[in-house]
Structures are given as C-alpha cells and as structure tokens.
C-alpha cells in the first residue's frame, strides 16, 4: 500500500478525535435515555406503551448508527497510525482530499 505524503495527517487525526468525542458523548446520552425508558413505570394505557415502544425502537436504531459511525472513526484513526490513511481500500488510489474533508473516515473513492 501507498503512503499519502500530500496530507497533513495530524489535521485529520485532530478532526477524527473531535468527532470521536462527540459520538461517544451522544452514545452515552442516548444510552441514558434508553435506560430511563426501560425503568419508566408511568405507563397507564396502550397509547403510552406504543409511544414508549416507538421511542425505544428509534433510539435503538440511532444507537446502532452512532456505534457504526464510531467504528468507522476508529478505523480511520487506525489507518492514520498504520500510514494508509487516504488510500482507497478497493482501488489503492488516493482518495481526493475534498472527499476526506467532507468525510474524514472515508475508506474508498467514489466509484461511478
């Protein structure tokens, strides 16, 4: 694999670490909300139960998305450490800087 000498890896690492902090904070907040929903016992009727189930389903889907996003950020940080950040995993070509700016955890170039 190639190494990108045209990127300031420290800048992207800083961006990714900031993203990671935000994602972790969001995950912790969401888990607290899910825990609060689980112990809520003020359910008085079927409508409350349905609303609680909808909220829980939405929260679980969001949690899954955040955990996937965190995994992608961690993978990008690992690529920086291993020296292959910014190299497409499918084509081994350089991922355009514009794409990395828009999505710092990008693994591939956009194939048309």
SULDA-V375617 format. One record per residue. N is the residue number from 0. PSI is psi in whole degrees, 0 to 359 (* if undefined). Layout:
n:N psi:PSI
n:N psi:PSI
This chain:
n:0 psi:155
n:1 psi:162
n:2 psi:139
n:3 psi:114
n:4 psi:353
n:5 psi:5
n:6 psi:145
n:7 psi:94
n:8 psi:328
n:9 psi:322
n:10 psi:313
n:11 psi:324
n:12 psi:318
n:13 psi:316
n:14 psi:313
n:15 psi:321
n:16 psi:322
n:17 psi:317
n:18 psi:318
n:19 psi:316
n:20 psi:316
n:21 psi:316
n:22 psi:315
n:23 psi:318
n:24 psi:318
n:25 psi:320
n:26 psi:314
n:27 psi:318
n:28 psi:316
n:29 psi:320
n:30 psi:322
n:31 psi:320
n:32 psi:318
n:33 psi:316
n:34 psi:320
n:35 psi:322
n:36 psi:323
n:37 psi:321
n:38 psi:358
n:39 psi:126
n:40 psi:18
n:41 psi:27
n:42 psi:116
n:43 psi:340
n:44 psi:177
n:45 psi:322
n:46 psi:319
n:47 psi:319
n:48 psi:316
n:49 psi:315
n:50 psi:319
n:51 psi:318
n:52 psi:320
n:53 psi:314
n:54 psi:316
n:55 psi:317
n:56 psi:316
n:57 psi:316
n:58 psi:319
n:59 psi:320
n:60 psi:317
n:61 psi:318
n:62 psi:316
n:63 psi:316
n:64 psi:317
n:65 psi:321
n:66 psi:323
n:67 psi:317
n:68 psi:317
n:69 psi:319
n:70 psi:319
n:71 psi:319
n:72 psi:316
n:73 psi:321
n:74 psi:320
n:75 psi:318
n:76 psi:322
n:77 psi:322
n:78 psi:324
n:79 psi:313
n:80 psi:325
n:81 psi:355
n:82 psi:13
n:83 psi:14
n:84 psi:136
n:85 psi:7
n:86 psi:128
n:87 psi:130
n:88 psi:340
n:89 psi:322
n:90 psi:347
n:91 psi:16
n:92 psi:164
n:93 psi:132
n:94 psi:130
n:95 psi:140
n:96 psi:322
n:97 psi:320
n:98 psi:319
n:99 psi:326
n:100 psi:317
n:101 psi:324
n:102 psi:86
n:103 psi:342
n:104 psi:14
n:105 psi:136
n:106 psi:337
n:107 psi:162
n:108 psi:165
n:109 psi:116
n:110 psi:131
n:111 psi:*
